[in-house]
Amino acid sequence: MQIVLGRADWGLVTSSCSSRTRDVKYKYTFEPRAALTGLVSAHVKMTSDKLRRRVAFEAARLMYEREESEYFRAKMKAARRITRDDLKPSDLPSNREIRDQVQALARMHEGDRRSENLRQMRIEALRVMRILRRFRPRLIGSTMTGHVRRGSDIDLHLFSDSVEAISAALEAEGIIHEVEHKKVRKQGAEQIFTHIHATDRFPFELTIYPANKAHYVFKSSITGKAIERASITELEQLLTREYPDMAIEQAVEEAENVVDRFQIYEMLLLPLENVKESRKHHPEGDILYHSLQVFDLARDELPYDEEFLLAALLHDVGKGIDPGEHTAAALEALDGFITSRTTWLIEHHMEGHALVDGTLGARARRHLQASDDFEELRLLAQCDAQGRARGVEAPELEEALDYLRELAAMCGG
């Protein structure tokens, strides 16, 4: 799943990182896509080097914004946008050139947060590798090399003839995951690769190889050389070198105690599937279906406002705890896992109904109007009222949480 930050024009988008949502100039603005296609006229050709650089930059942008995840597809799409001419392979940038451009974008837009994120990802990698020690884990990819960017996952190679054993080890630690079998055609032969996508503090991609491949030398698609990888011991040595002032064991222990707020949200939302209310007020059926409808409507209105979207998704979680006092129950359960702004929106969402239908008293209205989030409360109430339709399409809970995870990752949340 990916979040497309722009529409047809990359000019104005909604701020995703501020406490409130408003139209602002995004911190990097690109030309409209239609203009990108016409950068080179039929009568004027760029020099080979200039063309190569432009393709590399556009391919890097596509990968940084996660429109594309593979180098080949990114560079081909970029080339089509830059010029209509057929390009020779020598005119296309290498994977390394694109990776360097991706890193330049990461440094430009993420600053010091990127370095701290890398440190935390390496600590988390060590923690999970220790959990999976018997499968001889090897850290690879951007967390190993340091080339992380916003939204990067942690890549591990594991060696076992039993995917089920790995899955059981993850389940024992409460790590949510799913198994994927992917067909890949290489050198004329079809191969099936097994991946486990795990969700914890950071996303993990675990690639499973047969046990007898533990000492096999894998080649990098970027450099063509032996892939950089680290065992548990080698990662511990790397951490000691890179972060000499950090107490590794203390850092790992602290990481173990960090609660993934999205797992808390899921735990509170899942029981709502069994919570039914009167057909008069909720003809759509269960409260989880209602909550997902409200989230979807809210996403259409303010797609980059994480705090508002969380209020839309979580406003009724208290009905699975104490239906009589569902707002108070929700706020108690969510205490410490949502911001003060999301708290305020949930706290007053029932008053928002009275505001929209015109039954709210003048004094209560003035009290709400004193908040900067008054208009967002009104919008939340409108989405809440509309999210009660029978048979309409709504996202799955996993999709909604994945969207919010990626939105949070965009801002280092």
N, C-alpha and C positions, 0 to 999 in steps of 0.2 A: 504494500500500500504506500502511496506517496501523496504529499500535499503539494499542489501546484500553486506557487506563490503569486504568479501573475495571471492576468487574463489575456486578451488579445494584445494589450499594451502593458508594458511593465512600468508605467508611470506611477499612478497612485494606488496603493494598497492599504489595507487596514493594519495599524500597528499591532503586533502580537506580543510585544515585550513590555509595554507600558501598563500601568495599573488600570488605565482606562483605554477604551478603544476609540480611535478617531482616524480620519483620513490624514495621513502624513506622507512625506516623501520617504520612501524606503531607503535604507542606507546605501543601497546601490541600485542604480536605475539603468536598465538596458533599453536599447532601441526596440520598437515594435518588431515582431517577427516578420511582418510583411516587408519592413525596410531591410532586415537582415538578408532576405532573399535577393534583394536588388542591390546589394553592396557593390557587385561587379556587373557592369553593363556588358552587353554583347560585344561592344566595340573597344572596351578598355580592359586589359588583363593585368592582374597584379603580378608582381615579381614572385617567383616561387617561394622565397623565404618569407615574404610578407603574407602570402596566402597560407603558408604552413602555420605561421604564428596565429593568424586569425582563426583558423580551424581548431588549433590547439586550445585557444581561449574559449571558443564557443563550446567545444566538446567538454572542457573542464566545467564550464557553467552548467551544462546539462547534467553532469555527474554530481556536481556540488549541490544542485537543487533537486537531485534524485529523480530527474525525468528519465535518466538512463543509468543503468548500473554496470554495463559492460563497455569496455574501451572501444571495441570494434563498432558497436552500434552507435555509440556517442560520436565517434569521429565521422562515420558515414552520414549521420543526421546533420552534424555540424557542416560538413562539406556541402550538402545539398542546400543548406540555408545560406551559405556564404556565396556560392557560385553555381551556375547551371552547367558550367563546363565539366566535362569528364576529367577526373584527376588521376594522374599516375600514382602508383603506390609510393613513389619517392616524394610526392608532394604532400602526403599525409603525415601528420606528426606521429611520433612513436608513443607507446603507452607511457614511457617515462616522462616525455615532454608534457603529456596531459596531466599525469600525476603531479608534476611540479607546479603546473598552473592551478590545480585543485588546492594544493597546499598554500599557494600564494593567496587564493581567495579566502581560505580558512584563516590565515594570519591577518588578512585585511579586515575581516568581518567578525572574528571571534576574539582576537587579541589575547590577553593573559588568560582568559577563561579556557582557551584551548589547552594550554600547558597544564593547568590544574585538572582539567578533564582527563587528559592523558595519564596523569599520575593516579587518579582515582580508578581509571579503567585498568591499569596495570595491577593495582592492589586487588581489584575485584577478580581479575584473571587469575591471580595467584590463589585467592580463596577458593574459586571454583575448581581450579586444577588440583588442589589438595583434596577436594571432595572426590574427584574422579581419578585419583592417583593410580589406581590399579589398571586403568586403561591407557597408561603411559602418555598423558596429554603433552602436546607441544603447542606453544603459543606461536601464531604466525600473523601475517597481515599488518595492518596499520598500527595496532596496539603494540606490536613487537617493534616495528621500525620507527614509530613515533609520528607517522603520517596520518594522524587522526584528523577528522573534521566533524562538524556538527552532524549528529545522527549516525556516526560510525558504530559498527558493532565490534564485538570481540570474537576473533576467529581462533578456534582450536582444532587441531587434528587429534583424533582419538583412535586407538587401535584395539579392536575387539571383534570377535566373530559373533557377538551377541548384542544386537541393538537393544533388545529387551533388558539386558543387564544394565546398560547405561541409563535407559529410561527409568528403571527402578531406583537407581542411585540418585537421580534427579528428583524423583517423586519423594524419596525419603527425606530430602532436604526442603520439600515444599516449593521446588522450582518449577514453574509452569513451562511447558514445552510441547512441541509437536514434531512428529517425524515426517520427513519428506523424502521421497524417492524420485530422483531427477534423471531423466535420460539425456545423455550428452553424446554427440557424434564426434569422435576424434580420430583423425587419420583413417577415415573410411570405415571405422568400426564403432558400433554403438555400445556405450557403457552406461551402467546405472550407478549413480552416486547417491549415498544416503547421507542426509543432513538432519540434524536436530536443531530446531530453532527454539531457543530458551529465552525466557523473559525473567529478568531479575532487576537489580538496580540498573544494569545496562543490558542491551540485547546481545545475545550470544549466537553464533553460528558454529555448530560442532559438525565437522565432517568425519564420518566414520570409515575407517579402512580396515581390511583384514589384519589380524594380529601379527601375521608374518611380514607385514609391510612397515613395521616400526622403524627399521633402519634404512628404508628406501629413500633415495635422494630425489626430492620433488623439485621441479624446475619452476621458476617464476615466469609468469606470462608477461611481466613488465621488463625484466632484465635478461631473461633467458638463462640466468645463472641459478645455482642451487638456492632454493628458497631459504630466507632467514627464519629460523625458528628457535624456540627456547624451551627446554625442559623446566621442571619445577626448580631444580637447583640453579640452572642458568638464569632463570627469571629472578630468583632471589639475589644472585650476584649482580644482575643488571640494576635492580632496585637499589642495592647498596652503592653502586657506582654513581647512578644518576641522582640519587636523593640521599646524600651522606648524613644529613641532619634528621632523617626520618627513622623512627623506631618501627621497623617493618612489622614485628609481631603485634605491636599495639595498633598499628594502622589496620591490619587484617582483622583484629578483634573488633575494632570499631565498625569496620565494614559489615561484619557478621550481625551487628546489632542494629544496623540501619533498616528501617521498615520501608518496603516499597509501597508508597501510598496508592498506587494503582491496584495493587492486590487488595488493599483495604476497600477501595471503591467496589471492586468486583465482589468481594465477600458480602458487602452490604446490599448490592443490587440483585444478586442471583435469587435470594429468597422472595423478591417481589413478583417473580413469575407465578407464585402460588397465592398471591394476595389479590383477591377479587373485591370489588366494591359494587354499589348499586348500579344497575344498568342506567338509571336516570342520570347520574353524574359521570359514570365511566362506561359508556356503551361499548368501548373498544375491547374490554375484557380485563386482563391482568395489569397490574401497575408497572411491571417491567416493560411491557409493550407500550404503555402510555409514556413512560420516561424516555424510551428510545425515540418515540415520535416527537416529543418535546425537544430532545437533543437535536434531531434532524432539522426541525423547523428553526431552531436557534442557530444552527450551523449555516443555514441559508442566509440568515440575517447578518451574523457577525462571525465569519468563519475563522478569524485569527485571534479571537478574544477567549483565551483559555479559561479565565475566571468565570466569565459569563456562561460558557458552555458547560463547565462543571456544575454550576448552579442549576442549569437546565436538566442535566442528567441526574443529579443527586437530590433534587428538591424534595422528593417523596420517599427517600430511603427509610425514614422513621416509621413508615407504615408497616414495615416488616418487623419493627421492634415494639412500638406502642402506638397502635392506630388512633387511640384517643388523644394523644399529645404528640403527633407525629413530627411536628416542627422541632420541638424541644428535644425529642429523641434523636432526630437526625443531627442536630447541632452537637449534642453530647458525643455521639458516635464518631463524628467527623472532626472533633476538636484536635487541633494540631496537624491535621492533614489537608486543610484548605486555608486560603488566605482570608483576611478580614473582609475583603470585598465580597468574595463568594459567600462567606458567612452572612453578611448583611442581606444579600439577595435572597438566600434561602430563608432567613429569619422573617423577612417581610413578604414572602411570596403570596401568602394568603391575603394580606392587605392589598396586594397588587390586583387580586381578583376584584375586590370591592372598588378599587381605583378605576379599573377598566369598565365595570358595569355601572359606575356612577353612584354607588351607594356608600362610598367612603365619606366620613364626616370631614368638615372643613379643617378642624384642628389636626386630625390625623394626616390629612393631605399636606398641610403646611409642614408637618414634621418630616414627612417623606421627601418633600420638595427641597428640604435643606441639604439633602445628600446629593453629591455629584453623580450618583448612580440612579437618580430618579427615573430618567428615561429608559435605562436598561431594565429597571424593575417593571416598568410598564410593558416593555417588550417581552420580558420573561412571562408576565401574566398572559399576554396575548398568545404566546407560543403554548403555554400551559392549557389555555382554553381550547386552542385549535387541535392539540395533540390527543384527541379523544375519538378519532374516526375508526370505524370498523373496516378491517380488510386492507388498509393502506400499507404501502411498502415502508418498512423502517429498517435501519441498519441492525445488524447483529450486535450484541453487547461487545464481543471481541473487537469488531470493527470500530465501534465508538471509542473504546479504550485505546486502541492502536492509534487512532487519529489524535487523541489527546496526548498520548506519549510522545508522538513525533512533534506535535506543537510545543510541548514542554521542552523537548530536546533542542528545538530551534533557538530557544532563549536560555538554554543552560539550566532549565528547571529540573 
